[in-house]
Amino acid sequence: MPTLTEEAVAQPQLTNEEIARYSRHLLLPEVGLEGQKKLKAAKVLCVGAGGLGAPLAYYLAAAGIGTLGLVDFDKVDESNLQRQIIHSTKDVGRPKIDSAAEKLQALNPYMKIVKHETMLTSTNALDIIKEYDIVADGTDNFPTRYLVNDACVLSGKPNAYASIFRFEGQASVFATEEGPCYRCLYPEPPPPGLVPSCAEGGVLGILPGLLGVIQATEVIKLILGKGDPLIGRLLLVDSLGMKFRELKLRKNADCPVCGTHPTVTKLIDYQQFCGIHPEEPKAATVQNGIPQITPKELKQRLDSGENIFVLDVREPHEYQIVNIGAPLIPLGELPNRVNELDPNREIVVHCKSGVRSQRAAEFLQKSGFRNVSNLAGGILAWATDVDPKLPKY
């Protein structure tokens, strides 16, 4: 299995305090004093300080990684606290990178933390990654996953990968010399909007802890050069059934990044690669042919007695959390229930944030409905701009 270069594992000495701290490691023949020195010498970059990054960074810090880099530019939101255990209630509104660094330094004052408070981009990724031995990808979107993968392949740095959704997750180690990369598994990204984000689809709070710990385990194994890492293997985790399955992965000789004749030799525009185009200005009144209506405008028109049919396309369990009294037809049921709607009546569609309702409005428009609008920002915007007493989720 791969090991770090001799230069990367130049072994610093452990102080008496560190020997006491890591004594349970030192008792393991597979780690021992030399292994702990390797951990202290190692430099690991965690991309993201959220759901996966929180447990990942916490356990790497506890294990004695000498230098831990953090890449994040987001702020702590109250909805993060259900799973991002490195942050606490008092951190709401703070930059995640500051909150995380504070907790990590408090846990292990013997380590060095390097903060990269920035979005990882094609411009800065190689410069940031080159300073580290291993990259752990804790991101939650496809453009950044492809960016991290390509940057790791081009830099020759292993990529400890994981992803999560609802009750399921997956993990692997990509971009090693002998193993496949993320593109070998997923040559093409899914169409934009096909895979809901955690904010849209939800996630079991414990799941990123489970997958983040798996990532941390893989990082430590790579540093120590021990065990059988997830190279050429994709671990699939089903938390509801508590089942673990494994798929064998092979390096694709035709892979455009790690194949025998690569065509991607520098970082590209990953937003464009994933089919994501720059967002229209917020003031835009039409998106992809669908008029956008603000919550205040809809409220005024309803109050004035206009004959508008408001349609909620969320899921029943979301409707139970909060609703504005609109009839409910979940997006997945809409094609089979479209005959319940009057094509001659003006329809305003809403969901949680405006993403699913936009898709529903586009479907209705293609189905012959000529007067369909999307509620911009969904019920979250309604709760902000019209009725602040409503809960947000």
Sequence and secondary structure as in RCSB ss.txt:
>XXXX:A:sequence
MPTLTEEAVAQPQLTNEEIARYSRHLLLPEVGLEGQKKLKAAKVLCVGAGGLGAPLAYYLAAAGIGTLGLVDFDK
VDESNLQRQIIHSTKDVGRPKIDSAAEKLQALNPYMKIVKHETMLTSTNALDIIKEYDIVADGTDNFPTRYLVND
ACVLSGKPNAYASIFRFEGQASVFATEEGPCYRCLYPEPPPPGLVPSCAEGGVLGILPGLLGVIQATEVIKLILG
KGDPLIGRLLLVDSLGMKFRELKLRKNADCPVCGTHPTVTKLIDYQQFCGIHPEEPKAATVQNGIPQITPKELKQ
RLDSGENIFVLDVREPHEYQIVNIGAPLIPLGELPNRVNELDPNREIVVHCKSGVRSQRAAEFLQKSGFRNVSNL
AGGILAWATDVDPKLPKY
>XXXX:A:secstr
     TTTT      HHHHHHTHHHHTSTTTHHHHHHHHHH EEEEE SSTTHHHHHHHHHHHT SEEEEE   B
  GGGGGT TT  GGGTTSBHHHHHHHHHHHH TTSEEEEE S   TTTHHHHHTT SEEEE   SHHHHHHHHH
HHHHHT  EEEEEEEBTEEEEEEE  SSS  HHHH SS   TTSS  HHHH B TTHHHHHHHHHHHHHHHHHHT
 S  SBTEEEEEETTTTEEEEEE    TT TTTSSS S  S   HHHHTT      TT SEETTEEEE HHHHHH
HHHTT  EEEEE S HHHHHH   S  B  GGGHHHHGGGS TTSEEEEE SSSHHHHHHHHHHHHTT  SEEEE
TTHHHHHHHHT TTS   
